[in-house]
């Protein structure tokens, strides 16, 4: 629901968003709600078991980064 709330200036975000980054994605509880809102979702989670469960749930619908958020952010920003 947070993705759908109006922005501070009162405007609605344009959906779908071209790209989204989900940090601390876990096994995909929030991911399920984000998938239809973007064409390019990247999920970052340091727990490899959780990322494996997300991979089974979402197959090729997103990019999974099974690494600590701090490491992934440095790599993704570069």
C-alpha positions as CSV (number, residue, x, y, z in Angstrom):
1,X,0.0,0.0,0.0
2,X,2.9,2.4,0.7
3,X,3.8,2.4,-3.0
4,X,0.3,3.5,-3.9
5,X,-0.1,6.4,-1.5
6,X,0.0,9.9,-2.9
7,X,3.3,11.7,-2.9
8,X,3.8,14.7,-0.5
9,X,2.8,17.1,-3.3
10,X,-0.6,15.2,-3.7
11,X,0.2,13.6,-7.0
12,X,-0.1,9.8,-7.5
13,X,3.0,7.9,-8.6
14,X,3.0,6.8,-12.2
15,X,2.5,3.0,-12.3
16,X,4.1,0.8,-13.3
17,X,7.4,2.2,-12.2
18,X,10.3,1.5,-14.6
19,X,12.6,0.2,-11.9
20,X,12.3,-0.7,-8.2
21,X,14.8,-1.9,-5.7
22,X,13.6,-3.9,-2.7
23,X,16.2,-4.2,0.2
24,X,16.0,-6.9,2.8
25,X,13.6,-8.7,0.6
26,X,13.5,-11.9,2.6
27,X,11.6,-14.7,0.9
28,X,9.3,-12.3,-1.0
29,X,6.3,-11.3,1.2
30,X,6.4,-7.7,0.0
31,X,7.9,-8.7,-3.3
32,X,4.6,-10.3,-4.3
33,X,2.9,-6.9,-4.1
34,X,5.8,-5.1,-5.9
35,X,6.0,-7.4,-9.0
36,X,2.9,-6.0,-10.8
37,X,4.1,-2.4,-10.1
38,X,7.3,-2.5,-12.1
39,X,9.0,-3.9,-15.2
40,X,12.3,-4.3,-13.5
41,X,12.4,-5.4,-9.8
42,X,15.7,-6.1,-8.1
43,X,15.5,-7.9,-4.7
44,X,18.4,-7.9,-2.3
45,X,18.7,-10.3,0.7
46,X,21.7,-11.6,2.5
47,X,20.0,-14.8,3.7
48,X,20.6,-17.2,0.8
49,X,17.9,-19.6,2.0
50,X,15.3,-16.8,1.8
51,X,16.5,-15.9,-1.7
52,X,16.2,-19.5,-2.7
53,X,12.6,-19.5,-1.6
54,X,12.0,-16.2,-3.5
55,X,13.5,-17.7,-6.6
56,X,11.1,-20.6,-6.4
57,X,8.1,-18.3,-5.9
58,X,8.9,-15.8,-8.7
59,X,11.2,-17.6,-11.2
60,X,12.3,-15.1,-13.9
61,X,10.0,-12.2,-12.9
62,X,12.7,-10.3,-11.1
63,X,16.4,-10.0,-10.4
64,X,17.6,-11.6,-7.2
65,X,20.8,-10.5,-5.4
66,X,21.6,-13.0,-2.7
67,X,24.1,-10.9,-0.8
68,X,24.2,-8.5,2.1
69,X,22.4,-5.2,1.4
70,X,25.6,-3.2,2.1
71,X,27.6,-5.1,-0.5
72,X,24.8,-5.1,-3.1
73,X,24.2,-1.3,-2.8
74,X,27.9,-0.6,-3.4
75,X,27.8,-2.8,-6.5
76,X,24.5,-1.5,-7.8
77,X,25.4,2.1,-7.4
78,X,28.7,1.6,-9.2
